[in-house]
């Protein structure tokens, strides 16, 4: 999926990322979607998730329905 504006997006470390080099970064300001990238692989195209699907995923992990890795 190509999302206009991601090339100039402001990325921030996710509050769910741990310490060290294993960081998940997200970009805010894209209504209805959540762009996500791996801070160690900036040359890769970011993943783009539907905001509702991402919320479900995070809730499922927090609720124990899916294992946290």
DSSP file (Angstrom, degrees, kcal/mol; ACC not computed):
  #  RESIDUE AA STRUCTURE BP1 BP2  ACC     N-H-->O    O-->H-N    N-H-->O    O-->H-N    TCO  KAPPA ALPHA  PHI   PSI    X-CA   Y-CA   Z-CA
    1    1 A X              0   0    0      0, 0.0     2,-0.6     0, 0.0    47,-0.0   0.000 360.0 360.0 360.0 128.3    0.0    0.0    0.0
    2    2 A X        -     0   0    0     43,-0.0     2,-0.6     4,-0.0    43,-0.0  -0.846 360.0-168.6 -95.5 125.1    1.4    3.4   -1.0
    3    3 A X    >   -     0   0    0     -2,-0.6     3,-1.7     0, 0.0     4,-0.3  -0.942  20.5-128.7-118.7 112.3    0.5    6.1    1.5
    4    4 A X  T 3  S+     0   0    0     -2,-0.6    -2,-0.0     1,-0.2     0, 0.0  -0.285  91.1  27.4 -57.0 138.1    1.2    9.7    0.4
    5    5 A X  T >  S+     0   0    0      4,-0.0     3,-1.4    25,-0.0    -1,-0.2   0.222  81.7 110.4  98.2 -14.7    3.2   11.6    3.0
    6    6 A X  G X  S+     0   0    0     -3,-1.7     3,-1.1     1,-0.3    -2,-0.1   0.817  70.9  65.5 -65.2 -26.9    5.1    8.7    4.6
    7    7 A X  G 3  S+     0   0    0      1,-0.3    -1,-0.3    -4,-0.3    -3,-0.1   0.741 113.5  32.6 -66.5 -19.9    8.4   10.0    3.1
    8    8 A X  G <  S+     0   0    0     -3,-1.4    -1,-0.3     2,-0.1    -2,-0.2   0.211  92.0 133.6-116.6  13.0    8.1   13.1    5.3
    9    9 A X    <   -     0   0    0     -3,-1.1     2,-0.7    -4,-0.2    20,-0.1  -0.249  58.2-124.5 -63.6 150.6    6.3   11.5    8.3
   10   10 A X        -     0   0    0     18,-0.3    18,-0.7     2,-0.0     2,-0.3  -0.891  31.2-155.7 -96.3 116.1    7.6   12.2   11.8
   11   11 A X  E     -A   27   0A   0     -2,-0.7     2,-0.3    16,-0.2    16,-0.2  -0.681  12.0-173.7 -96.7 145.6    8.3    8.8   13.4
   12   12 A X  E     -A   26   0A   0     14,-2.4    14,-2.6    -2,-0.3     2,-0.2  -0.976  33.5 -99.7-135.5 151.6    8.4    8.2   17.1
   13   13 A X  E     -A   25   0A   0     -2,-0.3    12,-0.3    12,-0.2     2,-0.1  -0.501  45.1-113.4 -68.6 132.3    9.4    5.1   19.2
   14   14 A X    >   -     0   0    0     10,-3.4     3,-1.5    -2,-0.2    10,-0.2  -0.378  13.1-129.3 -65.2 143.4    6.4    3.1   20.2
   15   15 A X  T 3  S+     0   0    0      1,-0.3    -1,-0.1    -2,-0.1    -2,-0.1   0.663 109.2  61.2 -67.0 -14.3    5.7    3.0   23.9
   16   16 A X  T 3  S+     0   0    0      8,-0.1    -1,-0.3     2,-0.0     2,-0.1   0.542  82.7 102.4 -88.3  -8.5    5.5   -0.7   23.6
   17   17 A X    <   -     0   0    0     -3,-1.5     6,-0.1     7,-0.2     3,-0.1  -0.476  68.0-131.3 -76.4 147.1    9.1   -1.0   22.4
   18   18 A X        -     0   0    0      4,-0.6     2,-0.1     1,-0.2    -1,-0.1  -0.121  33.5 -78.1 -83.0-173.9   11.7   -2.2   24.8
   19   19 A X  S    S+     0   0    0      2,-0.1     3,-0.4     4,-0.1     2,-0.2  -0.448  92.2  34.4 -81.9 160.9   15.1   -0.7   25.5
   20   20 A X  S    S-     0   0    0      1,-0.2    -3,-0.0    -2,-0.1     0, 0.0  -0.599 114.7 -35.9  95.9-157.0   18.0   -1.2   23.2
   21   21 A X  S    S+     0   0    0     -2,-0.2     2,-1.4     1,-0.1    -1,-0.2   0.486 105.5  94.5 -88.2  -3.6   18.0   -1.5   19.5
   22   22 A X        +     0   0    0     -3,-0.4    -4,-0.6    17,-0.1     2,-0.4  -0.660  57.6 158.1 -91.1  85.9   14.8   -3.4   19.0
   23   23 A X        -     0   0    0     -2,-1.4    16,-2.2    -6,-0.1     2,-0.5  -0.908  35.5-155.8-119.8 136.9   12.4   -0.5   18.3
   24   24 A X  E     - B   0  38A   0     -2,-0.4   -10,-3.4    14,-0.2     2,-0.4  -0.919  20.4-160.2-100.4 129.4    9.1   -0.3   16.6
   25   25 A X  E     -AB  13  37A   0     12,-2.9    12,-2.4    -2,-0.5     2,-0.3  -0.899   6.2-167.9-114.5 143.8    8.4    3.2   15.3
   26   26 A X  E     -AB  12  36A   0    -14,-2.6   -14,-2.4    -2,-0.4     2,-0.5  -0.900  14.0-139.0-125.9 155.9    5.0    4.7   14.5
   27   27 A X  E     -AB  11  35A   0      8,-1.5     8,-0.7    -2,-0.3     3,-0.3  -0.973  17.5-154.9-117.5 125.8    3.9    7.8   12.6
   28   28 A X        +     0   0    0    -18,-0.7   -18,-0.3    -2,-0.5     3,-0.1  -0.437  65.2  61.0 -88.7 167.5    1.0    9.9   13.9
   29   29 A X        +     0   0    0     -2,-0.1     2,-0.5     1,-0.1    -1,-0.2   0.646  67.7 112.4  93.0  16.2   -1.2   12.2   11.9
   30   30 A X    >   -     0   0    0      3,-0.3     3,-2.1    -3,-0.3    -1,-0.1  -0.822  63.9-138.9-120.2  89.7   -2.7    9.7    9.4
   31   31 A X  T 3  S+     0   0    0     -2,-0.5     3,-0.1     1,-0.3    -3,-0.0  -0.194  82.0   7.7 -54.3 129.3   -6.4    9.4   10.2
   32   32 A X  T 3  S+     0   0    0      1,-0.2    19,-2.4    18,-0.1    20,-0.3   0.295 119.9  70.7  86.5  -9.4   -7.7    5.8   10.1
   33   33 A X  E <   - C   0  50A   0     -3,-2.1     2,-0.4    17,-0.3    -3,-0.3  -0.919  62.0-147.6-135.4 162.1   -4.3    4.1    9.6
   34   34 A X  E     - C   0  49A   0     15,-2.8    15,-2.0    -2,-0.3     2,-0.3  -0.901  13.9-153.4-131.8 105.0   -1.2    3.4   11.6
   35   35 A X  E     -BC  27  48A   0     -8,-0.7    -8,-1.5    -2,-0.4     2,-0.4  -0.601  18.8-174.2 -75.4 136.7    2.1    3.4    9.7
   36   36 A X  E     +BC  26  47A   0     11,-3.2    11,-2.6    -2,-0.3     2,-0.3  -0.985   7.5 173.5-134.4 140.3    4.7    1.2   11.5
   37   37 A X  E     -B   25   0A   0    -12,-2.4   -12,-2.9    -2,-0.4     2,-0.5  -0.973  34.0-113.6-144.2 161.4    8.4    0.6   10.8
   38   38 A X  E >   -B   24   0A   0      3,-0.3     3,-2.0    -2,-0.3   -14,-0.2  -0.843  20.7-144.1 -94.0 123.4   11.4   -1.2   12.2
   39   39 A X  T 3  S+     0   0    0    -16,-2.2     3,-0.4    -2,-0.5    -1,-0.1   0.688 100.5  55.8 -64.5 -16.9   14.1    1.3   13.4
   40   40 A X  T 3  S+     0   0    0    -17,-0.3    -1,-0.3     1,-0.2     3,-0.1   0.533 109.7  45.8 -89.7  -6.7   16.8   -1.2   12.3
   41   41 A X    X   +     0   0    0     -3,-2.0     3,-1.8     1,-0.1    -3,-0.3  -0.434  60.6 152.2-134.3  59.1   15.4   -1.5    8.7
   42   42 A X  T 3   +     0   0    0     -3,-0.4    -1,-0.1     1,-0.3     4,-0.1   0.656  69.3  66.2 -68.1 -15.5   14.7    2.1    7.6
   43   43 A X  T 3  S+     0   0    0     -3,-0.1    -1,-0.3     2,-0.1     2,-0.2   0.594  87.0  88.6 -81.1 -10.0   15.3    1.2    3.9
   44   44 A X  S <  S-     0   0    0     -3,-1.8     2,-0.3    -6,-0.2    -3,-0.1  -0.532  91.4 -99.7 -85.9 154.6   12.2   -1.1    4.0
   45   45 A X        -     0   0    0     -2,-0.2    -1,-0.1     1,-0.1    -2,-0.1  -0.558  45.1-112.6 -70.4 131.8    8.7    0.2    3.1
   46   46 A X        -     0   0    0     -2,-0.3     2,-0.3    -4,-0.1    -9,-0.2  -0.278  26.7-115.8 -62.6 151.8    6.7    0.8    6.3
   47   47 A X  E     -C   36   0A   0    -11,-2.6   -11,-3.2     2,-0.0     2,-0.5  -0.678  25.7-151.9 -83.8 144.5    3.8   -1.4    7.1
   48   48 A X  E     -C   35   0A   0     -2,-0.3     2,-0.3   -13,-0.2   -13,-0.2  -0.978  13.2-171.8-124.8 121.2    0.4    0.4    7.2
   49   49 A X  E     -C   34   0A   0    -15,-2.0   -15,-2.8    -2,-0.5     2,-0.2  -0.847  31.8-107.8-112.4 146.1   -2.4   -1.0    9.4
   50   50 A X  E  >  -C   33   0A   0     -2,-0.3     4,-2.5   -17,-0.2   -17,-0.3  -0.530  33.9-127.1 -62.7 134.8   -6.0    0.0    9.6
   51   51 A X  H  > S+     0   0    0    -19,-2.4     4,-2.2     1,-0.2     5,-0.2   0.868 107.9  50.0 -59.4 -39.3   -6.4    1.8   12.9
   52   52 A X  H  > S+     0   0    0    -20,-0.3     4,-2.2     2,-0.2    -1,-0.2   0.903 110.9  49.1 -66.7 -40.4   -9.2   -0.4   14.1
   53   53 A X  H  > S+     0   0    0      2,-0.2     4,-2.4     1,-0.2    -2,-0.2   0.897 111.3  49.9 -65.2 -40.1   -7.3   -3.6   13.3
   54   54 A X  H  X S+     0   0    0     -4,-2.5     4,-2.7     2,-0.2     5,-0.2   0.913 109.6  50.9 -65.2 -41.6   -4.2   -2.3   15.1
   55   55 A X  H  X S+     0   0    0     -4,-2.2     4,-2.4    -5,-0.2    -2,-0.2   0.907 110.6  49.4 -61.5 -41.5   -6.3   -1.5   18.2
   56   56 A X  H  X S+     0   0    0     -4,-2.2     4,-2.5     2,-0.2    -2,-0.2   0.932 111.1  49.9 -61.8 -45.4   -7.8   -5.0   18.1
   57   57 A X  H  X S+     0   0    0     -4,-2.4     4,-2.3     2,-0.2    -2,-0.2   0.931 112.0  46.0 -59.4 -49.2   -4.3   -6.5   17.9
   58   58 A X  H  X S+     0   0    0     -4,-2.7     4,-2.7     1,-0.2    -1,-0.2   0.914 113.5  50.1 -62.4 -42.8   -2.9   -4.5   20.8
   59   59 A X  H  X S+     0   0    0     -4,-2.4     4,-2.3    -5,-0.2     6,-0.2   0.882 109.8  51.1 -62.5 -38.5   -6.0   -5.3   22.9
   60   60 A X  H  X>S+     0   0    0     -4,-2.5     5,-1.8     2,-0.2     6,-1.3   0.901 111.6  46.8 -66.9 -40.7   -5.6   -9.0   22.1
   61   61 A X  H ><5S+     0   0    0     -4,-2.3     3,-1.0     4,-0.2    -2,-0.2   0.939 114.6  46.6 -64.6 -46.7   -2.0   -9.0   23.1
   62   62 A X  H 3<5S+     0   0    0     -4,-2.7    -2,-0.2     1,-0.2    -1,-0.2   0.872 111.9  51.8 -62.8 -36.7   -2.7   -7.1   26.3
   63   63 A X  H 3<5S-     0   0    0     -4,-2.3    -1,-0.2    -5,-0.2    -2,-0.2   0.517 116.1-113.3 -80.7  -5.0   -5.6   -9.4   27.1
   64   64 A X  T <<5S+     0   0    0     -3,-1.0    -3,-0.2    -4,-0.5    -4,-0.1   0.490  85.3 118.6  88.7   3.5   -3.5  -12.5   26.7
   65   65 A X  S   <S+     0   0    0     -5,-1.8     2,-0.4    -6,-0.2    -4,-0.2   0.786  82.0  33.6 -72.2 -25.9   -5.4  -13.8   23.6
   66   66 A X  S    S-     0   0    0     -6,-1.3    -2,-0.3    -9,-0.1     2,-0.2  -0.980  95.9-109.6-126.7 141.0   -2.1  -13.5   21.6
   67   67 A X        -     0   0    0     -2,-0.4     2,-0.3     1,-0.1    -6,-0.1  -0.500  26.5-128.6 -72.4 135.4    1.3  -14.1   23.1
   68   68 A X              0   0    0     -2,-0.2    -1,-0.1    -7,-0.2    -6,-0.0  -0.645 360.0 360.0 -76.0 137.7    3.6  -11.1   23.5
   69   69 A X              0   0    0     -2,-0.3    -1,-0.1     0, 0.0    -2,-0.0   0.406 360.0 360.0-105.7 360.0    7.0  -11.8   21.8
